């Protein structure tokens, strides 16, 4: 199996949070250590923090510690931001 990219890591982390396997963002990304390298996981964390810092009302830094719907909102916003940057 190929190693996950940053976007792949964020998508997989979203699946883990949505399924209730992991409570929050950091736990979900950390759980992917067998599939995503340390630098890829670090980039995923930084991408989430960058989205939270953008201050566009989608999410804030407090969202990073919240489980459930808030975490999914931040993951969705980060995935959308990175995907838009690729196109």
Legacy VTK file of the C-alpha trace (Angstrom):
# vtk DataFile Version 3.0
C-alpha trace
ASCII
DATASET POLYDATA
POINTS 87 float
0.000 0.000 0.000
1.256 3.462 -0.893
1.929 5.967 1.841
-0.741 8.593 2.381
-0.355 12.161 1.116
-1.348 15.149 3.234
-4.783 15.258 1.599
-5.130 11.497 1.931
-4.232 11.766 5.610
-6.858 14.450 6.162
-9.503 12.404 4.341
-8.650 9.293 6.346
-8.636 11.268 9.612
-12.074 12.612 8.697
-13.323 9.048 8.227
-11.979 8.098 11.670
-13.635 11.070 13.381
-16.900 10.613 11.478
-17.043 6.910 12.363
-16.385 7.700 16.017
-13.163 5.685 16.042
-11.263 8.791 17.185
-12.618 11.686 19.223
-10.551 14.508 17.805
-8.251 15.715 15.080
-4.913 15.061 16.744
-5.938 11.576 17.818
-7.179 10.732 14.313
-4.041 11.945 12.540
-1.831 10.278 15.146
-3.668 6.996 14.597
-2.442 7.016 10.992
1.238 6.638 11.895
1.356 3.277 10.128
0.007 4.784 6.901
1.409 8.327 6.840
4.991 9.322 7.547
5.864 11.713 10.353
6.486 14.639 7.994
3.145 14.036 6.233
1.296 13.932 9.550
3.101 17.122 10.635
2.026 18.847 7.404
-1.563 17.722 8.030
-1.455 19.221 11.550
-0.035 22.483 10.183
-2.659 22.603 7.423
-5.390 22.322 10.064
-3.779 25.059 12.147
-3.423 27.301 9.095
-7.115 26.882 8.296
-8.053 27.629 11.903
-5.816 30.716 11.902
-7.367 32.064 8.696
-10.168 33.558 10.749
-12.815 33.180 8.056
-15.423 32.035 10.555
-15.270 28.359 9.548
-13.153 27.304 12.481
-10.884 28.607 15.209
-7.982 27.290 17.225
-10.405 26.033 19.876
-11.852 23.747 17.188
-8.570 21.829 17.170
-9.379 20.431 20.599
-13.080 19.792 20.038
-14.430 16.408 19.026
-17.245 15.592 16.674
-18.942 18.076 14.403
-16.475 20.910 15.053
-13.572 18.654 14.117
-15.347 17.552 10.949
-16.022 21.169 9.984
-12.342 22.052 10.334
-11.282 18.944 8.404
-13.749 19.747 5.614
-12.566 23.366 5.422
-8.923 22.301 5.317
-9.529 19.675 2.647
-11.481 22.206 0.554
-8.744 24.850 0.956
-5.945 22.492 -0.067
-7.942 21.040 -2.947
-8.750 24.542 -4.249
-5.069 25.442 -4.107
-4.287 22.482 -6.369
-6.707 23.612 -9.090
LINES 1 88
87 0 1 2 3 4 5 6 7 8 9 10 11 12 13 14 15 16 17 18 19 20 21 22 23 24 25 26 27 28 29 30 31 32 33 34 35 36 37 38 39 40 41 42 43 44 45 46 47 48 49 50 51 52 53 54 55 56 57 58 59 60 61 62 63 64 65 66 67 68 69 70 71 72 73 74 75 76 77 78 79 80 81 82 83 84 85 86
